[in-house]
Amino acid sequence: MKTKIFTALAAGVLLLGACKGGRSGNYEAINNSSSADSAKSDKETMADTSLFVQPKLVKSADMRFKVKNVQQTAEKITALTVKHNGMVMHHQMESSAQGSQDYRISGDSVRRVSAFNTNEDMTIKVPSDKLEDFMYQVAHMGTHVTLSKMDIEDKSLDYLSARLKLKSRKELVDQQKKGKVTIKNPLNVLLLKDDMVDGQIDNLKIDAAVKFSVITLNFYESNTIIQENIANDDPSAYQLSFGKRFFNSVAYGWFLFTELILALTNLWVFVLAAIGVWMLFRFYKRKHPAFLGAIKP
């Protein structure tokens, strides 16, 4: 039953390719023998059992779980990956502060208590036949698993389609080299060969994905409390006590008073001049009282 299905699929792919080629007008037959060769090639393709591939099952898995220590768990997972002939493709550990509180322990020092949340992301490739065993061993490293998922995607038809297309394109290129088919635009030859390369690469990617499964892990631990003694970064905490400030204020007031005395001392000439003017005015007032009365309004 499977052989009939794959045979029908192969015939359909080849007929679709022939129809597209005829509509595009990119190549044309030189003689009738090319049509006969094409028909013969179609029969050979349908009868070629080597085109029927084994199931191409691509496995992937995700897991999220809680652990006691993120750093130690990451090291254990790395060692387990190497043991299973796998490879760690990506890992990223992140620690973020959830909050902090400062407690004053002296005039210039505080004790800062912070809560940190630590988690890590890892992407791992392991042989597909060891995927289940690897997942079970990783699950036992955590205190509890919050998410565990595995997906299997069947790439068999995609793989077969690429092989059939590649075979038909190879035949077209061979016919073009032998002169049985003329491709009008040389650029189309390059595009055809590029498509052949892309098809081969896609199948190689499928083979690699079938051989090695990708596992995405995310694990975390309970918030970690960290205490540290640091310098107080609040400038107001370094202000002097009331007694010291009062004593400094008295000293500074005395300093201002002495400075005022010194400033007045520097002005002794002006003080004597003012006293002299005032005495002259008093003397003149006694001698000439009529003059003072005249200048009054």
C-alpha positions as CSV (number, residue, x, y, z in Angstrom):
1,M,0.0,0.0,0.0
2,K,2.8,2.4,0.9
3,T,4.7,1.6,-2.3
4,K,1.6,2.5,-4.4
5,I,1.2,5.8,-2.5
6,F,4.9,6.8,-2.9
7,T,4.8,5.8,-6.6
8,A,1.8,7.9,-7.2
9,L,3.4,10.8,-5.4
10,A,6.6,10.5,-7.4
11,A,4.6,10.5,-10.7
12,G,2.7,13.5,-9.6
13,V,5.8,15.5,-8.7
14,L,7.4,14.7,-12.0
15,L,4.3,15.5,-14.0
16,L,4.0,18.8,-12.1
17,G,7.6,19.7,-12.9
18,A,7.0,18.8,-16.6
19,C,3.9,21.0,-16.7
20,K,5.8,24.0,-15.1
21,G,8.6,23.6,-17.5
22,G,6.2,23.6,-20.5
23,R,4.4,26.7,-19.3
24,S,7.5,28.7,-18.6
25,G,9.0,28.1,-22.0
26,N,12.6,28.1,-20.6
27,Y,13.6,25.1,-22.6
28,E,12.5,23.2,-25.7
29,A,13.1,19.7,-27.2
30,I,15.3,19.5,-30.3
31,N,14.0,16.1,-31.6
32,N,11.4,13.5,-30.7
33,S,13.9,11.3,-29.0
34,S,14.0,13.6,-26.0
35,S,10.3,13.0,-25.4
36,A,10.9,9.3,-25.5
37,D,13.8,9.6,-23.1
38,S,11.7,11.7,-20.8
39,A,8.9,9.1,-20.7
40,K,11.5,6.4,-20.1
41,S,13.0,8.5,-17.3
42,D,9.5,8.8,-15.7
43,K,9.0,5.0,-15.7
44,E,12.5,4.5,-14.2
45,T,11.8,7.1,-11.5
46,M,8.5,5.4,-10.6
47,A,10.2,2.0,-10.5
48,D,13.3,3.3,-8.5
49,T,12.7,2.0,-5.0
50,S,15.9,3.7,-3.8
51,L,13.9,7.0,-3.8
52,F,11.7,5.7,-1.0
53,V,13.2,6.9,2.2
54,Q,13.0,5.8,5.7
55,P,10.8,7.8,8.1
56,K,12.4,11.1,8.9
57,L,11.3,11.9,12.4
58,V,12.5,15.2,13.9
59,K,12.3,15.3,17.7
60,S,12.4,18.4,19.9
61,A,11.8,18.9,23.6
62,D,11.3,21.7,26.2
63,M,11.6,21.6,30.0
64,R,11.3,24.1,32.8
65,F,12.1,23.1,36.3
66,K,13.2,24.4,39.7
67,V,16.6,23.5,41.2
68,K,18.5,24.1,44.4
69,N,21.5,25.7,42.7
70,V,21.5,27.0,39.2
71,Q,25.3,27.0,38.7
72,Q,25.8,23.5,39.9
73,T,22.9,22.2,37.9
74,A,24.3,23.8,34.7
75,E,27.6,22.1,35.3
76,K,25.9,18.7,35.8
77,I,23.8,19.2,32.6
78,T,26.9,20.0,30.6
79,A,28.7,16.9,31.9
80,L,25.6,14.8,31.1
81,T,25.5,16.3,27.6
82,V,29.1,15.3,26.9
83,K,28.4,11.8,28.3
84,H,25.6,11.4,25.7
85,N,27.9,12.6,22.9
86,G,25.8,15.8,22.6
87,M,26.7,19.5,22.5
88,V,25.7,22.6,24.4
89,M,24.6,25.1,21.7
90,H,23.6,28.0,24.0
91,H,23.6,28.8,27.7
92,Q,22.8,32.1,29.4
93,M,22.6,32.7,33.2
94,E,20.9,35.8,34.4
95,S,20.5,37.1,38.0
96,S,18.2,40.0,38.6
97,A,17.6,42.0,41.8
98,Q,14.1,41.6,43.2
99,G,14.5,44.2,45.9
100,S,17.0,45.5,48.5
101,Q,16.9,47.2,51.9
102,D,19.7,49.2,53.7
103,Y,20.3,49.1,57.4
104,R,22.5,51.7,59.1
105,I,25.2,50.1,61.2
106,S,27.5,53.2,61.7
107,G,27.8,56.8,60.7
108,D,29.4,56.0,57.3
109,S,28.4,52.3,56.7
110,V,25.2,50.4,56.0
111,R,24.3,46.8,55.6
112,R,22.5,46.2,52.3
113,V,20.3,43.1,52.2
114,S,19.3,42.2,48.6
115,A,17.1,39.4,47.1
116,F,18.2,38.0,43.7
117,N,16.4,35.8,41.3
118,T,18.7,33.5,39.2
119,N,17.7,31.5,36.2
120,E,19.5,29.9,33.2
121,D,18.5,29.1,29.6
122,M,20.3,26.2,27.8
123,T,19.9,24.8,24.3
124,I,21.3,21.3,23.8
125,K,21.7,18.8,21.0
126,V,21.8,15.1,21.8
127,P,21.5,12.0,19.7
128,S,17.8,11.4,19.1
129,D,17.9,7.8,20.3
130,K,19.1,9.1,23.7
131,L,16.6,12.0,24.0
132,E,14.1,10.3,26.4
133,D,16.9,9.0,28.7
134,F,18.5,12.5,28.8
135,M,15.2,14.2,29.6
136,Y,14.6,11.7,32.5
137,Q,18.0,12.3,34.0
138,V,17.7,16.1,33.7
139,A,14.2,16.0,35.4
140,H,15.7,14.2,38.4
141,M,18.1,17.2,38.9
142,G,15.3,19.5,39.9
143,T,13.1,19.8,42.9
144,H,10.0,19.8,40.7
145,V,9.3,20.2,37.0
146,T,6.8,22.9,35.9
147,L,6.9,22.2,32.2
148,S,8.0,19.2,30.1
149,K,7.1,18.8,26.4
150,M,8.4,16.7,23.5
151,D,7.3,17.1,19.8
152,I,7.9,14.8,16.9
153,E,7.6,16.1,13.3
154,D,7.6,13.8,10.3
155,K,9.7,15.2,7.5
156,S,9.5,12.1,5.3
157,L,7.4,13.6,2.6
158,D,9.5,16.8,2.5
159,Y,12.6,14.7,2.2
160,L,11.2,12.6,-0.6
161,S,9.9,15.6,-2.5
162,A,13.3,17.2,-2.4
163,R,14.9,14.0,-3.7
164,L,12.4,13.6,-6.6
165,K,12.8,17.3,-7.6
166,L,16.6,16.9,-7.4
167,K,16.5,13.8,-9.6
168,S,14.3,15.4,-12.2
169,R,16.5,18.5,-12.3
170,K,19.6,16.5,-12.7
171,E,18.1,14.7,-15.6
172,L,17.2,18.0,-17.2
173,V,20.7,19.3,-16.8
174,D,22.1,16.1,-18.3
175,Q,19.8,16.4,-21.3
176,Q,20.9,20.0,-21.6
177,K,24.6,19.0,-21.6
178,K,23.9,16.3,-24.2
179,G,22.1,18.7,-26.4
180,K,18.7,17.0,-26.2
181,V,17.2,20.0,-24.5
182,T,17.9,23.7,-25.1
183,I,17.4,26.2,-22.3
184,K,16.8,29.5,-23.9
185,N,18.1,31.7,-21.1
186,P,21.5,30.8,-19.7
187,L,20.6,32.4,-16.4
188,N,17.9,29.8,-15.9
189,V,20.6,27.1,-15.9
190,L,22.3,28.8,-12.9
191,L,18.9,29.2,-11.1
192,L,18.2,25.5,-11.7
193,K,21.6,24.5,-10.3
194,D,21.0,26.8,-7.3
195,D,17.7,25.1,-6.7
196,M,19.5,21.7,-6.8
197,V,22.0,22.9,-4.2
198,D,19.2,24.2,-2.0
199,G,17.4,20.9,-2.2
200,Q,20.5,19.0,-1.2
201,I,21.2,21.4,1.7
202,D,17.6,21.1,2.9
203,N,17.9,17.3,3.0
204,L,21.2,17.5,4.8
205,K,19.5,19.7,7.4
206,I,16.7,17.2,7.8
207,D,19.2,14.4,8.2
208,A,21.0,16.4,10.9
209,A,17.7,17.2,12.7
210,V,16.8,13.5,12.6
211,K,20.2,12.5,14.0
212,F,20.3,15.1,16.8
213,S,17.4,16.4,18.8
214,V,17.2,20.0,20.1
215,I,16.3,20.4,23.8
216,T,15.5,23.8,25.3
217,L,16.0,24.0,29.1
218,N,15.1,26.7,31.5
219,F,15.7,26.2,35.2
220,Y,15.7,28.6,38.2
221,E,16.2,28.6,42.0
222,S,14.6,30.3,45.0
223,N,15.5,33.9,45.6
224,T,18.9,34.3,47.1
225,I,19.5,36.7,50.0
226,I,22.9,38.5,49.9
227,Q,24.2,40.7,52.7
228,E,27.0,43.1,52.3
229,N,28.5,46.0,54.3
230,I,29.1,49.0,52.0
231,A,29.8,52.7,52.4
232,N,26.7,54.9,53.0
233,D,25.9,56.7,49.7
234,D,23.5,59.1,51.4
235,P,25.3,62.5,51.9
236,S,22.9,63.5,54.7
237,A,24.2,60.6,56.8
238,Y,27.5,62.2,57.1
239,Q,26.1,65.3,58.8
240,L,27.7,66.2,62.2
241,S,25.8,65.7,65.5
242,F,23.9,68.5,67.2
243,G,26.6,69.1,69.9
244,K,29.3,69.4,67.3
245,R,27.3,71.7,65.1
246,F,26.3,73.9,68.2
247,F,30.0,74.2,69.2
248,N,30.9,75.0,65.6
249,S,28.2,77.6,65.5
250,V,29.5,79.4,68.6
251,A,33.0,79.3,67.3
252,Y,31.9,80.6,64.0
253,G,29.9,83.4,65.7
254,W,33.0,84.5,67.6
255,F,35.0,84.4,64.4
256,L,32.5,86.8,62.8
257,F,32.6,89.1,65.8
258,T,36.3,89.3,65.7
259,E,36.3,89.9,62.0
260,L,33.8,92.8,62.5
261,I,36.1,94.4,65.1
262,L,39.0,94.1,62.8
263,A,37.0,95.6,60.0
264,L,36.0,98.6,62.2
265,T,39.7,98.9,63.2
266,N,40.6,99.2,59.5
267,L,38.2,102.1,59.3
268,W,39.6,104.2,62.2
269,V,40.5,107.1,59.8
270,F,36.9,107.4,58.7
271,V,35.7,107.2,62.3
272,L,38.0,110.1,63.4
273,A,37.0,112.1,60.4
274,A,33.3,111.6,61.2
275,I,34.0,112.6,64.8
276,G,35.8,115.7,63.6
277,V,33.0,116.8,61.3
278,W,30.5,116.3,64.1
279,M,32.5,118.4,66.5
280,L,32.9,121.2,64.0
281,F,29.2,121.2,63.4
282,R,28.5,121.5,67.1
283,F,30.9,124.4,67.4
284,Y,29.5,126.2,64.5
285,K,26.0,125.8,65.8
286,R,26.9,127.6,69.1
287,K,28.6,130.5,67.3
288,H,26.1,131.1,64.7
289,P,22.6,130.2,65.9
290,A,20.9,132.7,63.6
291,F,22.5,131.1,60.5
292,L,21.1,127.7,61.5
293,G,17.6,129.3,62.0
294,A,17.8,130.9,58.6
295,I,18.4,127.6,56.8
296,K,15.5,125.9,58.5
297,P,12.4,125.9,56.4
